[in-house]
Amino acid sequence: MAQEAHPDDLPLDEALIAMVKAGASDLHLTTGAPPMIRKSGSLKALEGFAILNGEALQRSIYAILTQKQREKFEDELELDFAYAVRGVARFRVNLYQQRDSIGAAFRVIPYEIKALEDLGVPPVVGTFAGLPRGLVLVTGPTGSGKSTTLAAIVDLANRTREDHIMTVEDPIEFLHRHKKSLINQREVGADTHSFAAALKHVLRQDPDIILVGEMRDLETISVALTAAETGHLVFATLHTSDAAQTIDRIIDVFPSHQQSQIRTQLAAALQGVVCQTLCKRADSPERVVATEVLIATPAIRNLIREGKTHQIYSSMQAGAQLGMHTLDQHLAELVKVGKISYETGLEKCQHIEDFNRLTGRFSGGSQGAAGVGGMQALGGAQGLGMQAF
């Protein structure tokens, strides 16, 4: 619903255009501060814009909301939605209340979906797009590029398969066009009431591939597992930082009396896990992705089924020939080729001793298979194609 403009209002589209031109990933709007942008991981003020006051900021934000969105925000004090500046970019927006005033975070979603090889993820990730069935998880902290990687995987499937792809997202981020596949995208709040509600009905919509924007609760996870078990290829995201933690997170959602059954289901359905994080580059102001990849081999499935997820890390260390690697191995490789500094790798690594061993900083004794041997396997594995990083 349009509102009458006020001279103190923030020219929101101008701020978003300036943000994109500056090469930023996020725009933050809050009372008492100028618009702030995140660029290469750091926050700074957006040049040319004044400090925001509460009333003007609320008018500026409310001007882009529908009546239904306003009512939902005023009821829940939280709102996720998508916004677009024509010809510039789309934005994922989170609106929130803070100290009795409004706050907003805008994340850039480019119109163009990049190919996996342009993102710097290992080529083995692309093989997930060709799987006939099963569950593939893309995980990582907020702002790690999960949605971008997942969009690239789905686009690869869209370009190469003659299938029906259904997505359930909150909100819809990347816009997909029909290519070789038919693709339908549903937005929570606009096209369906919840992830769980959409997934209850999705199996009646003759899908081949299902994308679940986020597996947030027991019901959503349960239906996603069932879909993967019954011949569908399911992609989903979680906010977890490594493969073993991802497995545990899914199982721990369920009550203890169901966990044995869920371990069996997950062991059968899981095809792979991609965990990722973004690191500051040593050779430019940009960032580079570091990944961990788990492939659900028979040995990995047995570990999941038997509740021995603490052994998954060791299996991944030795699994380079099968397409697997740990985050520490990839970080060490990025240090080795000069893409990131040792200090950045140390900040992001999961096991300091292993990371130091892999980077040659280990001072005592033989390095063993998980050290230099594992590193050589990672660098030489054709499936990982380290030249892509």
C-alpha positions in Angstrom: 0.0 0.0 0.0 1.5 3.3 -1.1 2.1 6.0 1.6 2.7 9.7 1.1 6.4 10.5 0.9 8.0 12.6 3.7 11.2 14.6 3.2 12.9 12.7 6.1 12.1 9.3 4.7 15.0 7.1 3.5 15.1 6.7 -0.3 15.2 2.9 0.1 15.7 2.0 -3.5 18.6 4.5 -3.8 20.2 2.9 -0.7 19.8 -0.6 -2.2 21.3 0.5 -5.5 24.2 2.2 -3.8 24.7 -1.0 -1.7 24.9 -3.2 -4.9 27.2 -0.7 -6.6 29.5 -0.8 -3.6 29.7 -4.6 -3.9 28.2 -5.2 -0.5 26.3 -8.4 0.6 24.0 -6.9 3.2 22.3 -3.6 4.2 21.4 -2.9 7.8 18.8 -0.3 8.7 18.3 0.7 12.4 17.3 3.8 14.3 20.1 6.1 15.4 22.6 4.9 12.9 23.2 5.6 9.2 22.5 2.7 6.7 25.3 0.2 7.2 26.6 -2.2 4.6 28.6 -5.5 4.9 31.4 -5.8 2.4 34.0 -8.5 2.5 32.7 -9.5 5.9 33.0 -6.1 7.6 30.4 -3.4 8.4 30.8 0.2 7.4 28.5 3.2 6.8 26.9 3.6 3.4 28.3 6.9 2.1 25.9 9.7 1.3 23.1 8.7 3.7 22.2 10.3 7.0 21.5 8.8 10.4 18.0 7.2 10.5 15.2 8.2 12.8 12.5 5.7 13.9 9.4 7.3 12.4 11.1 7.9 9.0 12.5 4.4 8.9 9.2 2.9 9.7 7.5 4.9 6.9 10.1 3.9 4.4 9.8 0.2 5.3 6.0 0.2 5.5 5.9 1.7 2.0 7.2 -1.5 0.5 4.9 -3.9 2.5 1.5 -5.2 1.6 -1.3 -4.8 4.1 -1.1 -8.5 4.9 2.7 -8.2 5.5 2.1 -5.2 7.8 -0.5 -7.0 9.8 1.8 -10.1 10.2 4.7 -8.0 11.3 2.6 -6.1 13.9 1.3 -9.4 15.2 4.6 -11.4 15.3 7.2 -8.5 15.4 9.2 -10.5 12.8 8.8 -10.7 9.1 10.7 -12.4 6.3 10.0 -11.3 2.7 11.6 -10.7 -0.7 11.9 -7.3 -2.4 13.2 -6.4 -5.8 14.7 -3.3 -7.4 13.9 -3.8 -11.1 17.1 -4.3 -13.2 19.3 -4.2 -10.1 18.8 -7.2 -7.8 16.4 -9.0 -5.5 16.8 -8.9 -1.7 15.9 -11.2 1.1 14.6 -9.0 3.9 14.3 -9.7 7.6 12.2 -7.1 9.5 12.3 -7.0 13.3 11.5 -4.9 16.3 14.2 -3.5 18.5 13.9 -1.1 21.4 10.4 -0.2 20.3 11.5 0.7 16.8 11.9 -1.0 13.5 15.1 -2.7 12.2 15.7 -4.4 8.9 18.4 -6.5 7.2 18.6 -6.8 3.4 20.6 -9.5 1.8 21.4 -9.2 -2.0 20.1 -12.0 -4.2 21.5 -11.6 -7.7 19.2 -12.2 -10.6 21.8 -14.4 -12.2 22.3 -17.9 -10.8 26.1 -18.6 -10.9 27.3 -22.0 -12.1 28.9 -24.2 -9.4 32.3 -23.9 -11.0 32.1 -20.1 -10.6 31.4 -20.4 -6.9 34.6 -22.3 -6.1 32.9 -25.4 -4.7 34.4 -28.7 -5.6 33.1 -30.4 -8.7 31.8 -33.4 -6.7 29.0 -31.2 -5.4 27.6 -31.0 -9.0 27.2 -34.8 -9.0 24.4 -34.4 -6.4 22.2 -32.7 -9.1 22.2 -36.0 -11.0 21.2 -38.3 -8.2 17.9 -40.3 -8.8 16.8 -40.1 -5.1 17.9 -39.4 -1.6 18.6 -36.5 0.8 21.3 -33.9 0.2 22.0 -31.2 2.8 23.8 -27.9 2.3 24.8 -26.4 5.6 26.8 -23.6 7.2 26.4 -20.5 9.4 24.3 -17.5 8.4 25.9 -15.7 5.4 28.0 -18.6 4.3 26.4 -18.8 0.8 24.2 -21.9 1.4 21.3 -20.5 -0.7 23.7 -19.6 -3.5 25.2 -23.1 -3.7 21.8 -24.7 -3.5 20.4 -22.5 -6.2 23.4 -23.5 -8.4 22.7 -27.2 -7.8 19.0 -26.8 -8.6 19.8 -24.8 -11.7 22.2 -27.6 -12.9 19.4 -30.1 -12.4 17.0 -27.8 -14.2 19.3 -27.5 -17.2 20.2 -31.2 -17.5 17.1 -33.2 -16.4 13.5 -33.6 -17.7 11.9 -33.5 -14.3 9.4 -31.7 -12.1 11.2 -29.5 -9.4 9.2 -28.2 -6.5 10.7 -25.7 -4.0 9.4 -24.5 -0.7 11.2 -21.3 0.6 10.8 -18.6 3.1 11.1 -16.3 1.2 11.7 -17.3 -2.4 15.3 -16.1 -3.1 16.6 -17.0 -6.5 14.1 -17.0 -9.3 14.3 -20.1 -11.5 13.0 -20.3 -15.1 11.6 -23.5 -16.7 14.5 -25.0 -18.7 14.6 -28.8 -19.4 12.7 -29.3 -16.2 9.4 -27.8 -15.0 10.0 -25.8 -11.8 7.5 -24.4 -9.3 8.5 -22.3 -6.4 6.2 -21.8 -3.3 6.8 -19.1 -0.7 5.9 -19.7 3.0 3.3 -17.1 4.0 2.3 -16.2 0.4 1.7 -19.6 -1.3 1.6 -21.9 1.7 1.2 -21.6 5.5 4.4 -23.4 6.5 7.2 -25.7 5.4 5.4 -28.6 7.0 2.0 -27.8 5.4 3.6 -27.6 1.9 5.5 -30.8 2.3 2.4 -32.7 3.4 0.9 -32.1 0.0 4.0 -32.0 -2.2 4.1 -35.7 -2.8 0.7 -35.4 -4.5 2.1 -32.9 -6.9 4.2 -35.4 -8.8 7.6 -34.0 -8.0 11.0 -35.6 -8.9 13.1 -33.0 -7.0 12.1 -31.2 -3.9 13.9 -28.2 -2.3 13.2 -27.4 1.3 14.5 -24.0 2.2 15.2 -25.0 5.7 14.5 -28.0 7.8 13.3 -26.2 11.0 11.3 -28.7 12.9 10.4 -32.3 13.6 7.5 -32.4 11.2 9.4 -30.9 8.3 12.4 -33.2 8.8 10.1 -36.2 9.1 8.3 -35.5 5.8 11.6 -34.7 4.0 13.1 -38.0 5.1 10.0 -39.9 3.9 10.1 -38.1 0.5 13.8 -39.0 0.1 13.0 -42.6 1.1 10.2 -42.9 -1.4 12.1 -42.1 -4.6 12.5 -38.4 -4.6 15.6 -36.3 -4.6 15.4 -33.8 -1.7 17.7 -30.8 -1.1 17.6 -28.9 2.2 19.6 -26.5 4.4 20.6 -26.5 8.0 22.5 -24.0 10.2 25.3 -26.5 11.2 29.0 -26.2 10.7 30.2 -29.7 10.0 28.9 -33.0 8.7 28.8 -35.0 12.0 27.0 -32.1 13.7 24.5 -32.1 10.9 23.7 -35.8 11.4 23.4 -35.3 15.2 21.2 -32.2 14.8 18.6 -34.1 12.7 18.5 -37.1 15.1 18.4 -34.9 18.2 15.2 -33.1 17.0 13.3 -36.4 17.6 12.3 -37.8 21.0 14.7 -40.4 22.4 12.3 -43.3 21.7 12.3 -42.5 18.0 16.0 -41.8 17.5 16.9 -45.4 16.6 14.3 -45.4 13.8 15.4 -42.0 12.6 19.1 -43.1 12.5 18.0 -46.0 10.3 15.9 -43.8 8.0 18.6 -41.2 7.7 21.3 -43.8 7.0 19.2 -45.1 4.1 18.1 -41.8 2.7 21.2 -39.5 3.0 23.3 -39.1 -0.1 25.6 -36.3 1.0 26.3 -33.2 3.1 28.1 -30.0 1.9 29.2 -27.7 4.8 30.6 -24.3 3.8 32.0 -21.1 5.2 33.4 -17.9 3.7 36.9 -16.8 4.4 38.7 -13.5 3.8 41.1 -13.9 0.9 44.8 -13.1 1.3 45.2 -11.9 -2.2 42.2 -9.6 -2.7 39.4 -8.0 -0.7 36.9 -10.7 -1.8 36.0 -13.9 0.1 36.6 -17.5 -0.9 34.5 -20.5 0.1 35.9 -23.4 2.1 33.9 -26.6 2.2 33.5 -29.9 3.9 32.0 -32.7 1.8 30.5 -36.0 3.1 29.5 -38.8 0.7 27.1 -41.4 2.1 29.3 -44.5 1.5 28.3 -47.8 3.0 30.8 -47.2 5.8 29.3 -43.8 6.5 25.8 -45.2 6.5 26.8 -47.9 9.0 28.3 -45.2 11.3 25.0 -43.3 11.2 22.9 -46.4 11.8 25.0 -47.4 14.7 25.1 -44.0 16.3 28.9 -43.6 15.8 28.8 -40.1 14.3 32.0 -39.2 16.3 33.8 -41.5 13.8 32.6 -39.7 10.7 35.4 -37.2 10.8 38.1 -39.9 10.6 36.3 -41.6 7.7 36.1 -38.3 5.8 39.8 -37.6 6.4 40.7 -40.8 4.6 37.9 -40.6 2.0 39.4 -38.2 -0.6 39.4 -40.8 -3.3 35.7 -41.1 -2.8 35.1 -37.4 -3.1 35.2 -36.5 0.6 37.2 -34.0 2.5 37.1 -32.2 5.9 36.9 -28.5 6.3 40.4 -28.5 7.9 41.8 -30.2 4.8 40.3 -27.7 2.5 41.4 -24.7 4.7 44.9 -26.1 4.7 44.9 -26.4 0.9 43.7 -22.8 0.6 46.6 -21.7 2.9 49.0 -23.8 0.9 48.1 -22.1 -2.5 48.0 -18.6 -0.9 44.3 -18.0 -1.2 43.9 -17.4 2.6 46.3 -16.6 5.4 47.3 -19.1 8.0 45.6 -16.9 10.6 42.3 -17.0 8.7 42.5 -20.7 8.4 43.2 -21.1 12.1 40.2 -18.9 12.9 37.9 -21.1 10.8 39.3 -24.6 11.4 37.5 -27.2 13.5 40.5 -29.1 14.9 43.6 -26.9 15.5 46.0 -29.8 15.8 44.9 -31.4 12.5 45.0 -28.0 10.7 48.5 -27.3 12.0 49.6 -30.7 10.9 48.1 -30.2 7.4 49.8 -26.8 7.0 53.2 -28.1 8.1 53.0 -26.2 11.5 53.1 -29.4 13.4 56.4 -29.7 15.3 56.4 -33.2 16.7 56.8 -36.6 15.1 55.3 -38.1 12.0 52.3 -36.5 10.4 50.4 -39.7 9.5 47.6 -40.4 7.1 45.4 -37.6 8.4 48.3 -35.2 7.8 50.4 -34.9 4.7 49.1 -38.2 3.3 45.5 -37.0 3.6 46.5 -33.6 2.2 48.1 -35.2 -0.9 45.0 -37.3 -1.5 42.9 -34.1 -1.3 45.0 -32.2 -3.7 45.2 -35.1 -6.2 41.7 -36.4 -6.1 40.1 -35.9 -9.5 36.7 -35.8 -8.0 37.5 -32.8 -5.9 39.2 -30.8 -8.6 41.1 -28.5 -6.3 42.0 -26.3 -9.3 38.5 -24.9 -9.0 39.4 -23.1 -5.7 
